[in-house]
Amino acid sequence: MSPSERKNYPHLAQPVGPCVQAVKHNRMLFLSGLTALGSSAEGHGIADQAEAIFEAIARIARTERTDLRSLVKVTMFVTSLEFVRELRAALSKNFGDYLPISSLVQIGKLFSPDVLVEVEAVLAIP
């Protein structure tokens, strides 16, 4: 069994506290919760925030020499289910024929009132 590699990506807002943005284990990459915090979408609607998050995942995939076709699973945490239609549209737009399996969880609030969605992701690395 190979050791796990813990990673941060310089193009993303750096984590606050004792955590990392990703762990690569064998040929899987596990991404911690990504938000639009620090991006131009911060404080905007859920569709804009989701676009920023999915672009961040795409950039990570490119850094790992793959693309969004290797996305296996996403878990989305939202502050309100009233945004489901917009969130699903953003998923379809960004992932098209390569939709990952997904879970959607409504939570009371995220760490900032400007953040409406947080997404965890798992990618298979070739």
Secondary structure, 3 states (H helix, E strand, C coil): CCCCEEECCCCCCCCCCCCCCEEEECCEEEEEEECCCCCCCCCCCHHHHHHHHHHHHHHHHHHCCCCHHHEEEEEEEECCHHHHHHHHHHHHHHHHHHCCEEEEEECCCCCCCCCCEEEEEEEECC
